[in-house]
Amino acid sequence: MTARLLKTPLALLFLALFEVLEATKISCRNEEGKAVDWFTFYKLPIQVKRQKKESKGSGLEYLYLDSTTRSWRRSKQPMNTTKSVLGRTLHQLYEAYASKNNNTAYLIYNDGVPKTVTYSTKYGHTKGVMLWNRVQGFWLIHSIPRFPPIPEEGYDYPPTGRRNGQSGICITLKYNQYEAIDSQLLVCNPNIYSCSIPATFHQKLVHIFQLCTRSSSSKIPGRHLTRLQSVQGENFLHFAKSNSFLDDIFAAWMAPQLKTHLLTETWQRTGQDLPSNCSLPYHVYNIKAIKLSQQTYFNSSQDHSKWCISQKGTKNHWTCIGDINRSASQAFRSGGFICTQNRHIYQAFQGLVLYYEKCN
């Protein structure tokens, strides 16, 4: 009887300790601040159409899907608060910076640096955040210019990011995955505007350290494909192209590699947009409108997000999220996409397609 009574408090103690340890691990976080294996978000544009009439929102609402849910749900918190998914996730970075932890590394990159009005064309058309230690970390890939703020300033969301739609994905990764990411970042050549790579990571993550200090002299491949796996075993493919790969990443590489026709949604207001392409065995189509419900939608001209999915009815159901646009000028820029065959992610994005541009 006494032994049975002792087991219950002991079990509760171990459970409490486990929850504390889980809470301290670097991970992607949901709006409740709980660790998740991955999440994806779709920040809605400020203007949408309801029953063919313009309707103005805050430009801070977003759709959200993570490893614990099966379909999109509307955000409870606006994107500019610390209780949003990005605020909760990036809080770990700002916290690590404030504590001056020498066991934690971070990297923030964007071709549009916060509080600037110009965009760097010297570096890749890439946007992201990485935070990790020798156990695990997260990689956030997104489309938001001038985001996030440097660690000294804490979390915020830029006013310039409100007008148009934006997308992104966060993946929680074990430390052993970061060597593969190291090679991908070399190809992407990101514009890093804040970073800290303690000495404990220099030997294994050579390129990341050199990119951080802007001292890299390594030869950059034209392109590189790598497999990644999340903490809970979700598989991903990451495509990275350099500025020497002078072609449309979708038609020339991703579609034939994934063996699927692709529907693409990228920024289509550059004046150099590529038309839908059916000249190759695997076709690439431009999405022209996004539906949020039967009566609510917005046009691609209001969307700065970057993603693609397999055409409905094809065998391979892929979803890719990244940072390169489908335009002629982007052939001269480096960047990439991360792809998954997760069916919930595919169904969520596939359900957003209102219509796309056919060939001819």
GUTOR-978738 format. One line per 10 residues: number of its first residue (from 1); their letters; for each residue x, y, z of C-alpha. Coordinates in Angstrom, 1 decimal, padded with zeros to 4 digits. Layout:
<rs>
NUM) a) X:Y:Z | ...
</rs>
This chain:
<rs>
1) mtarllktpl) 000.0:000.0:000.0 | 002.8:002.4:001.0 | 004.8:001.5:-002.2 | 001.7:002.2:-004.3 | 001.2:005.6:-002.7 | 004.9:006.5:-003.3 | 004.6:005.7:-007.0 | 002.0:008.3:-007.6 | 003.9:011.4:-006.3 | 007.1:010.0:-007.9
11) allflalfev) 005.4:009.7:-011.2 | 004.0:013.2:-010.9 | 007.4:014.5:-010.1 | 009.0:012.9:-013.2 | 006.1:014.2:-015.3 | 006.6:017.7:-014.0 | 010.4:017.4:-014.6 | 009.8:016.2:-018.2 | 007.4:019.1:-018.9 | 010.0:021.6:-017.6
21) leatkiscrn) 012.7:020.0:-019.8 | 010.4:020.1:-022.8 | 009.6:023.7:-022.2 | 013.2:024.7:-022.1 | 014.1:023.0:-025.4 | 014.5:025.3:-028.4 | 011.5:024.6:-030.6 | 008.9:026.1:-032.9 | 006.1:027.3:-030.7 | 002.3:027.7:-031.0
31) eegkavdwft) 000.2:030.6:-029.8 | 000.0:029.0:-026.3 | 003.8:028.9:-026.2 | 003.9:025.1:-026.4 | 006.6:023.3:-028.4 | 005.5:021.9:-031.8 | 007.4:019.8:-034.3 | 006.6:022.2:-037.1 | 004.1:024.9:-038.1 | 003.2:026.9:-041.2
41) fyklpiqvkr) 001.4:030.2:-041.4 | -000.3:032.4:-044.1 | -000.5:036.0:-043.2 | -003.5:037.5:-044.9 | -003.3:040.7:-047.0 | -005.0:043.9:-045.7 | -007.5:043.9:-048.5 | -009.7:040.9:-049.4 | -012.9:040.6:-051.4 | -016.1:039.5:-049.8
51) qkkeskgsgl) -019.0:038.9:-052.2 | -017.0:040.8:-054.8 | -016.7:043.9:-052.6 | -013.5:045.1:-051.1 | -013.1:044.5:-047.3 | -010.3:045.9:-045.3 | -008.7:044.1:-042.4 | -005.8:044.8:-040.1 | -003.2:043.1:-042.2 | -002.1:041.2:-039.1
61) eylyldsttr) -004.5:038.2:-039.2 | -003.1:034.8:-040.3 | -004.0:031.2:-040.9 | -002.1:028.7:-038.9 | -001.4:024.9:-039.0 | 001.0:022.8:-036.9 | 001.9:019.2:-036.2 | -000.9:018.9:-033.7 | -003.7:020.1:-035.9 | -005.2:018.9:-039.2
71) swrrskqpmn) -006.4:022.0:-041.0 | -006.0:025.8:-041.0 | -007.3:027.8:-038.1 | -007.6:031.5:-037.7 | -005.0:033.2:-035.4 | -006.2:034.2:-032.0 | -003.5:036.9:-031.8 | -002.4:039.5:-034.3 | 001.0:038.9:-035.9 | 002.6:042.0:-034.2
81) ttksvlgrtl) 002.2:040.7:-030.7 | 004.6:038.5:-028.7 | 001.7:036.0:-028.3 | 001.6:035.2:-032.1 | 003.3:032.1:-033.3 | 006.2:034.1:-034.6 | 006.3:036.2:-031.4 | 006.3:033.0:-029.2 | 008.9:031.3:-031.3 | 011.3:034.2:-031.7
91) hqlyeayask) 011.0:035.0:-028.0 | 013.5:032.2:-027.4 | 016.0:034.0:-029.6 | 015.6:037.3:-027.8 | 015.8:035.5:-024.4 | 019.0:033.6:-025.4 | 020.5:036.9:-026.6 | 019.7:038.7:-023.3 | 021.2:035.8:-021.3 | 024.4:035.9:-023.3
101) nnntayliyn) 024.3:032.1:-023.5 | 027.5:030.8:-025.1 | 025.9:027.4:-025.8 | 023.3:028.9:-028.2 | 023.8:030.1:-031.7 | 021.5:032.2:-033.9 | 021.4:033.6:-037.4 | 018.9:036.2:-038.8 | 018.9:037.0:-042.6 | 016.8:038.9:-045.0
111) dgvpktvtys) 017.5:040.7:-048.4 | 015.4:043.5:-046.9 | 017.0:044.5:-043.6 | 014.8:046.1:-040.9 | 014.7:050.0:-041.0 | 016.2:050.2:-044.5 | 014.4:051.2:-047.7 | 016.6:049.3:-050.2 | 017.0:045.6:-050.9 | 020.4:043.8:-051.3
121) tkyghtkgvm) 020.9:042.1:-054.7 | 024.4:041.1:-053.8 | 023.1:038.3:-051.5 | 020.3:035.7:-051.9 | 016.6:036.5:-052.2 | 016.3:034.6:-048.9 | 014.6:035.3:-045.5 | 014.9:033.3:-042.3 | 015.8:032.8:-038.7 | 017.8:030.0:-037.1
131) lwnrvqgfwl) 018.3:029.3:-033.4 | 020.0:026.2:-032.0 | 022.2:024.6:-029.4 | 023.9:021.2:-029.3 | 020.6:019.4:-028.6 | 018.2:021.0:-031.1 | 016.8:024.2:-032.6 | 014.4:025.6:-035.2 | 014.7:026.9:-038.7 | 012.1:029.5:-039.7
141) ihsiprfppi) 011.8:030.2:-043.5 | 009.5:033.1:-044.5 | 008.7:035.8:-047.1 | 008.4:038.9:-044.9 | 010.8:041.8:-045.8 | 012.5:043.7:-043.0 | 011.7:041.1:-040.4 | 012.5:040.3:-037.7 | 014.0:043.1:-035.6 | 017.6:042.7:-034.3
151) peegydyppt) 017.7:041.0:-030.8 | 018.6:044.3:-029.1 | 015.1:045.6:-030.0 | 012.9:042.7:-029.2 | 010.0:041.3:-031.2 | 007.8:043.4:-033.6 | 006.2:043.1:-037.0 | 007.0:045.7:-039.7 | 004.2:048.0:-041.0 | 005.5:047.2:-044.5
161) grrngqsgic) 004.6:043.6:-044.0 | 000.9:044.3:-043.5 | -000.3:045.2:-047.0 | 000.3:041.9:-048.8 | 000.0:038.2:-048.0 | 003.0:036.5:-046.5 | 003.9:032.8:-045.8 | 006.4:030.8:-043.8 | 007.3:027.5:-042.2 | 009.1:026.7:-038.9
171) itlkynqyea) 010.7:023.2:-038.4 | 012.1:021.9:-035.1 | 015.4:020.0:-035.8 | 017.9:018.0:-033.9 | 021.4:019.3:-033.9 | 022.7:016.6:-036.2 | 020.6:018.2:-039.0 | 022.5:021.5:-039.0 | 025.5:020.2:-041.0 | 023.2:019.6:-043.9
181) idsqllvcnp) 021.7:023.1:-043.5 | 025.2:024.5:-043.3 | 025.7:023.4:-047.0 | 022.3:024.7:-048.1 | 023.0:028.2:-046.7 | 026.3:028.3:-048.5 | 024.4:028.0:-051.8 | 021.6:030.4:-050.8 | 024.2:033.1:-049.7 | 021.8:034.9:-047.3
191) niyscsipat) 022.2:038.5:-046.3 | 022.9:038.0:-042.6 | 022.3:041.1:-040.5 | 022.5:039.6:-037.0 | 024.2:036.5:-035.8 | 026.2:034.8:-033.0 | 028.0:031.5:-033.6 | 030.0:030.5:-030.4 | 033.3:028.6:-030.9 | 031.7:025.2:-030.0
201) fhqklvhifq) 030.0:025.2:-033.4 | 032.9:026.5:-035.6 | 034.3:023.1:-036.5 | 031.1:021.4:-037.7 | 029.3:024.4:-039.1 | 032.1:025.9:-041.1 | 030.0:027.7:-043.8 | 027.5:029.2:-041.3 | 030.4:030.7:-039.2 | 032.0:032.1:-042.4
211) lctrsssski) 028.7:033.5:-043.6 | 028.1:035.1:-040.2 | 031.6:036.8:-040.3 | 031.3:037.4:-044.1 | 034.6:035.7:-044.6 | 033.5:032.8:-046.8 | 035.8:031.9:-049.7 | 034.3:028.4:-050.4 | 033.3:027.5:-053.9 | 029.5:027.7:-054.2
221) pgrhltrlqs) 027.7:024.9:-056.2 | 025.1:026.0:-058.7 | 022.4:024.1:-056.8 | 022.1:021.5:-054.0 | 019.4:019.3:-052.7 | 019.3:017.8:-049.2 | 017.0:015.8:-047.0 | 016.1:017.0:-043.5 | 014.1:015.4:-040.7 | 012.3:017.1:-037.9
231) vqgenflhfa) 012.6:016.1:-034.3 | 009.5:013.9:-034.5 | 010.5:012.3:-037.8 | 008.8:014.4:-040.4 | 010.8:014.3:-043.7 | 011.6:017.3:-045.8 | 013.5:018.1:-049.0 | 015.3:021.4:-049.3 | 016.2:022.9:-052.7 | 018.9:025.6:-052.7
241) ksnsflddif) 020.0:027.4:-055.9 | 022.8:029.9:-056.3 | 022.9:032.9:-058.6 | 024.9:030.7:-061.1 | 021.8:028.5:-061.7 | 020.3:030.7:-064.3 | 016.9:029.2:-064.7 | 013.4:029.0:-063.3 | 013.8:026.9:-060.1 | 010.2:025.5:-060.5
251) aawmapqlkt) 010.2:024.4:-064.1 | 013.9:023.5:-064.5 | 014.5:021.7:-061.2 | 011.7:021.3:-058.6 | 008.9:019.9:-060.9 | 011.1:017.2:-062.6 | 012.8:016.4:-059.3 | 009.5:015.9:-057.5 | 007.9:014.3:-060.6 | 004.8:016.4:-060.4
261) hlltetwqrt) 003.0:019.3:-062.1 | 003.2:022.4:-059.8 | 000.8:025.2:-059.0 | 002.9:028.2:-057.9 | 002.1:031.2:-055.8 | 004.7:033.9:-055.7 | 005.0:037.7:-055.9 | 003.6:038.6:-059.3 | 004.1:042.4:-059.5 | 007.6:042.6:-060.8
271) gqdlpsncsl) 006.8:043.2:-064.4 | 009.0:040.2:-065.2 | 006.6:037.4:-064.4 | 007.0:034.1:-066.1 | 003.9:032.7:-067.8 | 002.6:029.2:-067.0 | 004.9:026.6:-068.6 | 003.6:023.4:-070.3 | 006.6:022.9:-072.6 | 008.3:020.3:-070.4
281) pyhvynikai) 007.0:016.9:-069.2 | 006.1:018.4:-065.8 | 004.1:021.6:-066.1 | 004.2:024.7:-063.9 | 001.2:027.0:-063.5 | 000.7:030.4:-061.9 | -002.0:030.6:-059.2 | -004.0:033.8:-059.8 | -006.4:033.9:-056.8 | -006.6:032.6:-053.3
291) klsqqtyfns) -009.9:031.7:-051.6 | -010.5:031.9:-047.9 | -014.1:030.8:-048.0 | -016.8:030.4:-050.6 | -017.3:034.1:-050.8 | -014.0:035.5:-049.6 | -010.8:035.7:-051.7 | -007.8:037.8:-052.8 | -005.8:038.1:-056.0 | -002.2:037.0:-056.3
301) sqdhskwcis) -001.2:040.6:-057.0 | -001.9:041.2:-053.3 | 000.2:038.2:-052.2 | 003.9:038.3:-051.4 | 003.9:034.7:-050.2 | 006.1:032.0:-051.9 | 004.8:028.4:-052.1 | 003.8:025.7:-054.5 | 001.8:022.5:-054.5 | 001.3:019.5:-056.7
311) qkgtknhwtc) -001.6:019.9:-059.1 | -004.7:018.2:-057.8 | -005.1:014.7:-059.2 | -001.4:014.0:-059.6 | 000.3:011.1:-057.8 | 002.8:012.9:-055.7 | 001.3:015.4:-053.2 | 004.0:017.9:-052.5 | 003.9:021.3:-050.8 | 006.9:023.6:-050.9
321) igdinrsasq) 007.4:026.9:-049.0 | 010.3:029.2:-049.6 | 011.7:032.6:-050.7 | 012.2:032.8:-054.5 | 009.7:034.4:-056.9 | 008.7:033.0:-060.2 | 010.1:035.8:-062.4 | 012.8:036.3:-064.9 | 015.0:038.4:-062.6 | 015.0:035.7:-059.9
331) afrsggfict) 017.0:033.4:-062.2 | 020.0:035.6:-061.2 | 019.3:035.3:-057.4 | 020.0:032.6:-055.0 | 017.4:031.1:-052.6 | 015.4:028.0:-052.0 | 012.3:026.0:-051.0 | 011.6:023.4:-048.4 | 009.2:020.7:-049.4 | 007.1:018.1:-047.6
341) qnrhiyqafq) 004.6:015.3:-048.5 | 002.6:015.9:-045.2 | -001.0:015.4:-046.3 | -002.4:018.0:-043.8 | -000.1:020.7:-045.1 | -001.0:019.7:-048.7 | -004.7:019.7:-048.1 | -004.5:023.1:-046.3 | -002.7:024.8:-049.2 | -004.6:023.0:-051.9
351) glvlyyekcn) -007.9:024.2:-050.4 | -006.7:027.8:-050.9 | -006.4:027.7:-054.7 | -009.3:029.5:-056.4 | -008.0:029.4:-059.9 | -004.7:029.3:-061.8 | -003.4:030.4:-065.2 | -003.6:027.6:-067.9 | -001.0:027.5:-070.6 | -001.8:029.5:-073.8
</rs>
